[in-house]
Amino acid sequence: MSASERSQGAAAAEPVEQALYEVRKKIYPRAVTGVFALWRWVAVWATQLVFYGLPWLTWNDRQAVLFDLVHRKFYIFGLVFWPQDIVYLTVLLIISAYSLFLFTAVGGRLWCGYACPQTVYTEIFMWIERKIEGDRMKRMKLDKGPLSGRKLALKAAKHGAWIALALWTGFTFVGYFTPIADLAAKVMQWSLGPWETFWVFFYGFATYGNAGWMREQVCKYMCPYARFQSVMFDRDTLIITYDNDRGEPRGARAKSADHKAKGLGDCVDCGICVQVCPTGIDIRNGLQYECIGCAACIDGCNQVMGKMGYPKGLIRYSSEHALEEKFDFAQMVRRVVRPRILIYTAVLWTIIIAAGLTLGNRVPVKVDVIRDRITMAAPDDPQVQNVYRLAIMNTSEQSRQFRISVTGLEGLALEAEAQPVTVGGASQRVIPVRLRVDKEKTIPGANPIVFTVETVGTEEPIVITERATLIAPKTE
């Protein structure tokens, strides 16, 4: 065996090092205009006006939307919720889930493409990046170029703007849990509490990292929705598709050339659809889990088709069934209204209407009865006594007066503070109550009783009844 053969054999025997993951290739999305780009910016403005503006709205001399964790009260405009109202949070989550199922079954990843916070903030951060560093080619040239004063200045300006926006986002987030006017005063006085400081910087850091640095990595590797989206799709779901029959074979050509005579499809292979994609995929390869449904490729392709004088829609919203059967737009839309969609819609509206009726008829008073563990009766005392604590929660924002009474045993006497008792708006008050009754009027063990709490001074009295037990000792 020659030396060259031995060296080749040794090289073949050496193990080949395999990377555990692919090194990220930075994506430089190109700016695009069009119908869907306009809708994305409408979603950006709508969601961010709500997010940044809502904490500053006032309602009845308080913050309109405030989740006061310290006092366990949650204000949403004219409604006040307590921890006992967690059922409404459950209903909200169910409505959100069914809405997600419905919109995904109809139009694919509409949430991801237009309203997801990751998409929204990435869009904002990329806009800042383009304004400071320029569009795609300028950013690529800047990153490849040597370190210079101009490059440092542009990078510093971009990251400074990103950090400022991220910190303002963190501040606004905390403003939903701490009154934002008080929070602003604390920031100006450098007197934020430790937890407020932590969450402002933590949420700000998450926004800066996810929207500024990680971007498509969050959608591709961290978000679980991309992995199970196909479960919600069917053959009639409208998704972003490339018309392979119309576009292939692709190839470059002059605008004046007869591409049909040359055997070419409508795709000019310009790569615009890839350049505008925020996740860097080629939609011409078919549906991929990395596609977030932003429709930037549709806008980009339509611009090229318009310049070439070809019909738009080479890349468009369509369905697998429509492409196979060559449906026109009307036929495709009719297939959208199918049993699955009707069931989702019916269930969703049933839940919404039921939740709305329940919320509209919600009684603004809650009562909890807690019996204290004390001596029930002294040996020489002819009466049995039990002590209770009545927690009266006034969920409305008007102060109310209540009268407490009890029934269930003959001769049952109630001792409490002077009635009626007053409970302030959106507050809770614990009223100690002592019950007395003759021993011969009771049975050993638990005696069922009923507390009645009734509003005083209202046109329509609110009456709340709560069952409880009075414990009597065994007689010797």
N, C-alpha and C positions, 0 to 999 in steps of 0.2 A: 504494500500500500504506500502510495506516495505521500509526501508531506502535506501537499495541498488537500488530498483526500482525507487525511487524518484530521486536518484543521477543520474541514467542512463537517466531518462527522462529529467532532467535539462541539462545534457551534450548534449543530442540530440537537445535540443532547442537552444543551443548556436550557433551563426552564425559561419560558417567556413571561416577563412580568406583566400582569394584568391590572389595569386600573380599577379601583372599586367603583368609581363613578366618572362620568364624562365631565371634563373641565368645561365650565360655562363659557360660551361664546357670547360676548356682549352684543345685544341687539340694538340697532339704531333705527327705530321706526321713523318712517317718512311722514311728514304732515300730509293730510288729505282733506279734501272738502267734498261735500255732497249731502244727500238727504239723511243718510244714517249718521254721518259725522255731526250734522245739525241736531239730530235727536239725542245723540250722546251728550252734547253740550247742554241741551235742554234738561236732561236728567242730572247733569252735574250742577247746574244752577238751582234746580228745584230741590235736590237733596241737601245741598250746602246752605241754601237760604233757610231751610227748615232747621238744619243742625246748628248753624252758628247763630241764627236769629231767635229761635224758640226760647232759650233761657232768659232772654232780655225782655220778653213779654210779661206784663203784669196782669193779675186777675184778682179782684177783691183785695187790693193792696198787698199782694204777695206775688211771688214768682209763679207764672202760669203753669209751668211744668217743673216739678221738683220732686225728686225721690229722696226724701229725708230719712236716711237709714238710722240716724241717731235716735230720732223720735218715732221711728217706725210708722211714718205716714207718707203717702205718695199722692201728690197733688197733680191732677191732670185737668187743667182748666177748672170747671165748676165741680169736678168730682174729687172726692178724697177717699183713697183706698187704704186699708189696713192689712196687716199680715193675714187676717182671717179671710181676706178677699182674694187669696191666691188662685181661686178657681177661675177668676177673670184672666189671670196670666196664662193659665192652662188653655183657656179658650182662645186667647190671642195666638198662642203658639200653634194650636190646631188650625186656625184660620190661615196663618202664615204658611204652614206646611201644605195645606190643600191649595192655596194660591200658587205655591211653587210647583206643585204637581200639574195644576191646570195650565199655567203659562208655559211650562216646559213641554207638555204634551202638544200644545198648539204651535209654539214657535221656537222650540229648542232653548238654548241658554240665554234667554232674554235678561234674566236677573244678572248673570255674569257680565254680559256685554254692555249693560246700560246703567244698572243701579247698585251693583256690588261696591262696597266701600273701597276694596282693593282696586277695582277698575276706575272708580271716580277719582281717587287720590293719585293714582298713576297718571291719569289723563291731566290732572292739574300740574303735577310735578314735571311731566314731559313738556307741557306748555311753557312753564318757567324755564326749563332747559333750552327749549328752542328760542325763546326770547333773548336769552343771555348768550348762548353759544352758537346759535344758528341752526339751520335745518340739517338733515341727515349727513350730507357730504361734508359740511363744515365741521360737524361734531367728530366725524371719523378722522378728518384731517387734523383737527386739534388734538385728538387723543394719540395719534401716531407721531405727531410732531415732537420735537425736543422740548424740554422744560424751559420756559421763558417767563419773563415778567408778565406778559400778556396772558399766557396760559394760566399762571397762578392767580392773576386777578379775576379772570373769567370763572375759574373753578371756585375761588373763594366767594365770589358774588352768588354763584348758583347755590352752593351749599349753605351760604348765609340765608338766602331766601327760603330754601327748603327747611332749614332749622327753625326759622321764624314762623313759618306756616305750621310746622309740626308742633311747636310749643303752643301756638294759639289754639290748635286743635286739641291738645292735651288739656289746656286751660278750660276750653269750652266743655269738654267731656266731664271734667270735675265739677263744672258749673251746674250740671244736672243733679248733683248730689249735695253740693254746698251752695247756698244762695249766691248767685254769680256776682251780685253787687258787693256782697261782703267779701267774696273771694278776690275781686278786683282791688278792693281797698287793702286787703292783706298783702297782695302782690306789690302794690305801690309802697307799702310800709315795710316790706321784706319780713313779714311776720306769718308766713304760711305755716300751718301745722305740718308735722312729719308725714302723715298719711296723704295729705293734700299735695305736698311737694313730691312725694313718691309717685303718685298717680299722674300728676301733670307731666313729669319727666318720663315715666314709663310709657304712657300712651303717646307722648310726643316722639319718643325714641322708636316705638313700634311703627308709627306713621312714617317717620323719616326712613327707617330701614326697609319697610315693606314697599313703599311707593317710590323711594329714591334709588335703592340699591337692588333689592331682590326682584321686584316687579314680576315678570312672568314666572319666576321660580316659585312664587307663592301659589300661583294658579296651577302650575304643572305638578308640583311635588307636595305641597302642604295642604291644599284645599281638597277635601274628600269628595266634593260635589262632582268634580271632573271625572272621578272614577266610576260613579254609579249613574251618570247622566244617561247612558244608553238604556238603562232599565226603563226610563220614562219615555223613550222615543219609540215610535212605531213607523210603519211604512208611510203614514200620512202626516207625520210631524214635519212642519216647515223648518228646514235647516239651511244653512248657507252651503250651496253646492256649486260645483263647476260643471257646466254642460259639456261633458266629454265628447259627445257625438258632434256637437257644433264646433268645438274648439280644436279638435285634433284632425290631422297632425298639425302641431304648432310650428311656427317658424317666423323669422323676420322677413319683412318685405317692404317695398316702397308703398306709400299711400295710394299712388296711382296705379299700382300693379293689380292685375286680375288674379287674386290669390286662388280663386276656385279653379282657374285654368291650370295653375301650378300644382293643384292637388293639396292645397293648404287649407286648414280650418281657420276660424276667426281669431284664434289666439296668436298674437304676434310675438309671444315669448319675451315680453319686455321685463318681466319680473317685478312689476309694480305691486302686484298682489302680495308678493313676499316682502317687499320693502316696507309696505305700510302695516304689516301684521305685527302687533305688539308681542306676540309669542314666537315670531320668526318661522312659522310653518308655511308650507306651500299647499294652499287649498286645492290645487289641481291634483294632488295625490289622494283626494277623497277625504271623508270625514275623519278627523283625528281628535283624540281626547284633549289635546292642547288647545284646540279652537275654543275661544271663550264667547263666540257669537257676537263680536262687536261690529261686524259687517264693514270694517274698513276696506277689506279687499273688494267688496261690491262697489263702493264709491270709487276706489282707484281704478278698477277695471272699466267701469262705466265712463270715466274720463277718457281713457284710452280709446274705447269703442267710439265715443263721440268724435274724437280727433281723427280717427280713421274712416269715419262715415259708415261704421257698421252698426247694426241694431244693438242697443244696450241689453244687459241681462245675461251675458256669457257666464258671469258669476252672479247668482241671485238666490233669494229665498225660494226654495222649492222643496219637494218631497221625493223620496225614493220612488214612490208609486207614480207620481206625476212625470218623472223623468223616463221611467220605463214605458208608460202608456202614452206619452206625448200629450198630456192634458194641457188644455189652455188654462188661463188664469181662473175663469169662472168655474171650470170643472175642479180645479185644484182646491179652490176655496170651499166648494160644496163638500169635498171630502174631509175638510177640517172639522165640520160639524158632524161628528160621528158619535156613536153611543158612549164611548169612553169620556169624551169631552162633556157630553150632556150630563153624565153621572157626576163627574167632578163639579160641574157648575151647580147642579141641583143640591149636592151635599154642601158645597161652600155657602150658597145663599141661605140654605136652611139653618146652618150654624150661625151665620151673620145675623139673620132675622131673629133667631131665638136668643142670641146674646144681646141684641139691641133691646128686645122686649124685656128681658130679665134686668138689664141695666136701667132701663127706663122706669121699671116698677120696683127698683131697689129701695128697700126700707132704710132710711138714713139713721137708724138707731140699732145698736147691737148691745146685747146684755149677756154677760157671763156670770154664772153663780158658782162660787167656791165656798165649800163648807170648811170652817176651821176645826181643827182637832182640839177640843177642850173637854172639860168634864161636863157630862150631859146632865147629871143631877147629883146633888149631895144626898147622903143617906136620909137626912131628916127633912129634905126639901120636897114638898108635895108636887112640885112642878119639874118638868123637863125643859132644859134650855139648850139651844144650838145657836152658834154664831156663824154668820155667813159674811162673805164679802161680795157685793154686787158691783161688777165692773161695767159701768154704763159708758158706751162709746157713742158720741154724737158725731156722725160722719158728715153732717152738713156743716156749712160755715156760719150758721146762725146759732146764737146761744139759745138753749132750750131749757125748760123747766119740766121736771118729772115728779110724778107721785108714785110711791111704791106701796104695794099691798100684797097680801099673801092669803091663800085659801088652801083647803084640803083637810083640816082638822077642826072639830068643834072647839070653840073657845081659844083658838090660836091667836096669840097677841104678838104684835110686831113693835119692836123698839128700835128707833133710828133717829137720826138727827132731824131737825125741824124740816117739815115738808111744806111745799115742794122743794126738791133739791135742784140746783142749777148746774148745768154742764155747759161749758163754753163751746164755741164753734170749733169743729175739727179737733176735738180733744176727748180725753177719757178721764173719768173720775171714779174712784173706788169708794163705795158707801158701805161702812160696817153696819150690819143688821143683826139684831138679837131676837130670836123667837122663843116664846114661852108658851107652854101648854100644860094642863094638869095631866099627871101620870095616867089617871084612869081613862083619859080620852085617847090614849095611844095604845099601840100594840108593841110588844118587844121587838126590837130590830128596826128595820126601815119603814118609815111612814111616808107615803107619797104626798108631796105638797106642790103648789104652783105659785111662783112669784109673778106678779103682774106689774109692769112698768109702763105708765101711761103719760103721754105728754100733756102739759097744762098750758092753756092760753093759745091754742092753735085752732084754726077753723075746723080742720079735720084731725081729730086726735089720733095719734099713733099708739097702738097698744101692742106691747111685746110680752109674751108669756114664756116663762122658762120653768121647766120641771126640775124638781130637786127632791131630796129626801130629808126627813127629820129622823134622827136616830134616837131611839128610846131604849133605856136599859131594861134588862129582865127584872121582873118583880120577884121578890123572895116569897 
